[in-house]
Amino acid sequence: MNKAIAVNPTGVKPRRTTLTREQIGGFWAVYAGWVLDGVDSVIYALVLIPALTELLPLSGIAATPGNLGMYGSILFALFLIGWGLSFIWGPLADRFGRVKTLAASILIYSVFTGAAAFAHNVWELAAFRLIAGIGVGGEWALAGTYVAESWPEDRRKMGAGYLQTGYYLGFFIAAWLNYTIGATYGWRAMFLCGLAPALLAIFTVLRVKEPGQWDKASKDVAAVVSASSSLKELFSPAFRRRTLTSATLVGVAVIGLWAGSVYEASAVVTLATRAGIDRIGAVHLASIGAAILSFATILGCLAAPWLAERVGRRAALGIYFAGMAVSIVFAFGWVFYQPDGLNLFMVSLLFLGFFGGNFAIFSLWLPEQYPTRIRATAFAFNASIGRFLGAGVNFLLAAAIQWQGSLGLPVAWTAAAFGVGLLILPFAVETRDQKLPE
């Protein structure tokens, strides 16, 4: 007690560390990349039905509801495989720096999102989305690592929550673009909008400095390790448990993201059409639904660091997983099949969105589990394996949707993944009250 009085005799809570101009500027640069990443990621979900309605017949495939659902899921899965292949960015970032590698990933996803506007058939669209996924997947790991290493210890956790909101702010922008440009000029114009981040890549390289922790470690020759040795270290006795649990938990979260978020637009369009609403009206409603989902997810992202600090990382993620499971079953397993379910489905997006904010917990939790020399590799690897799991589920969804002729029940069944996640959580490494390893 005396020691506590000596350290803080006034009993006043210490002020948070003031961020430097460089830290603020660097954050906004990677935040903008995360925003535009969200735009490019969700564009496909918003234009899925019109794009495939045009491209499937050009590929010799009838544009039936079952085929739209099946090929839509296959293309989602291929995009996730691209995300999975983005583990290559981690070793590159540990070797050459966070900023240059981040800029390269932004350039890749923007160029190939724009290229999708020129697809002549579904196979070309699939190839462009696969390569764009490689770029998109690098953004989360590299931006999350950058903020963790550049912000002071007492600010980085909330910084992770702030950063994650950028992705869903991108949903807002994509929804607005679809409401205006997409509804008026079509799906190809939407993909062209995805070229915008290329300019940000140039700015990032020219203006943003490397975070202090990586810059310090990079001067130590022993810290600069090869990609193969970095990946091997993830499965060394010191890190094996956290790598296996983290990769699986990210996979569970990815399954939920793609069930709750990506199929939102298709579900709303289906329900709107069933209610007798015309094409433009259905597109507008899908855009509004995306905006509702995004707003709720931003709230979930902001709440995640606060909750993780109070109950721990594992318990906080468990709350989000349980909420996501119930929300998916309610929205897709029940509301989707109601004759007048459109309005209630729009309300359910608030819950799907909020609990979808669980990714903010990973943004602060994953960097805490690994030292600087392999942090970006670990973040990218865990996220990539999780995306491969998500891709596998989407291939299964494609078959299930084709068999059912509807996306409702197949998507609802993905809630089972969160049950698996809840069983795995007790084995994960808790890092509450621990400093970022050097």
C-alpha positions, 0 to 999 in steps of 0.5 A, a space after each residue: 500500500 505504501 508503495 502504491 502511495 509513493 508511486 501515485 500519491 494523488 490517486 489520480 489515474 495516469 494520463 495516457 501517453 500522447 501520440 506523436 505526429 508520426 504515430 498519428 500520421 502513420 495510423 491514418 495512412 494504414 487506416 485508409 488502406 484498411 478502409 479501402 480494403 473493406 471497399 474492395 472486399 465487399 464490392 463483390 458481395 454487393 454486385 454478386 447477383 448482377 455480375 453472375 447474371 451476366 457472366 454465367 450465360 457468357 460462360 455457357 451456364 444458365 443463370 438459375 437461382 441455384 447456379 447463382 448461389 453455387 458459383 457465387 460461393 465458389 468465387 467467395 471461396 477462391 477469394 478466400 484462398 487468395 486471402 490464405 495465400 497472403 501469408 507470403 506478406 508476413 515473412 516479407 514484412 519481417 524481412 523488408 519492413 512493414 511499410 513497403 510490404 503494406 504498400 505492395 499489398 494495397 497495390 495488388 488488391 486495387 489493380 486486380 479489383 479494377 481488372 474485374 471490371 473487364 471480365 468476359 466470363 465467370 472464369 476471368 472474374 474468378 482469377 481476378 478475385 483470387 489475385 485481389 484476395 492475395 493483396 487484401 489478405 496482407 492488409 489486416 496482418 500488416 496494418 495490425 502489426 504496424 499499429 501494435 509496434 508503433 503506438 505506445 503500450 497504453 494506447 495500442 489496444 484501443 488502436 487495434 479497435 480503431 483500426 478494425 473499424 476502418 474495414 467496416 467504414 469501407 462497407 459504408 463507402 461501398 454501400 454508398 457507391 452501390 446505391 449511386 454508381 452501381 444502381 445507375 452504371 452497373 457492376 463493372 463501374 463498381 469494380 473500377 472504383 476499386 482502383 482508387 487504393 493504388 494512389 494510397 500505395 504510393 503515398 504509403 511508401 513515400 510518407 510513412 516510416 517504419 515502426 520503432 520496434 521493427 526498425 530496432 530489431 532489423 538492425 540486429 542481423 540475427 533478427 532478420 530471419 528467412 521465411 522458412 525459419 520464421 514459419 518453423 519457429 511458429 511451430 516450435 514448442 514455445 509457440 506451437 499451442 498459440 499458433 494452432 489455437 489462433 489459426 483455428 479461431 481466426 478460421 471460425 471468425 472468417 466463416 462467420 464473417 462470410 456467412 453474416 456479411 457477404 451473404 447479406 446483400 444476396 439475402 436482402 435482394 432475394 427477400 426484396 424480390 420476393 416482396 415484389 420490389 423491382 431491381 433498383 429498389 432491391 439494390 438500394 435495400 441491399 446497400 442500406 442493409 450493408 450500411 446497417 451491418 457496417 454501423 453495427 460492426 463498427 460499434 462491435 469493434 470499438 467495444 471489443 478492446 474495452 471488453 477484452 481488457 475487462 474480462 480477458 481475450 478468451 472470454 471476450 471472444 467467447 461472448 462474440 462467438 456465442 452472439 454470432 452463432 445465435 444471430 446467424 441462426 435467427 437471421 438465415 435459419 428463421 427470418 429468411 424463410 418468413 413470408 414478410 421477413 424483409 424488415 425483420 432481416 434488416 433488424 437482425 443485421 444489427 446483431 450480425 454486425 455487432 458480433 462480427 466486430 470480433 476481429 478487433 480482438 484478434 487485432 490486439 491479441 495476435 500481436 501480443 502472442 509473438 516477438 517482433 522478429 516473427 510477429 508479422 509472419 505469425 499474424 499473416 500465417 494465422 490469418 491465412 490458415 483461418 481463411 483456408 478454413 473459411 474457403 473450405 466451408 464456402 465450397 461446402 456452402 456452394 454444394 449445399 446451396 445448389 442442393 437446397 436451391 436456397 442460401 438460408 439453411 446452408 448459411 445458418 448451419 455455419 453457426 456450428 463453427 462458433 460452437 467449435 470455437 467456444 470449445 477451443 477457446 480454453 486452450 488459447 493463450 491468455 495475454 491480458 495485462 501483458 506487454 507487447 513482446 519485443 
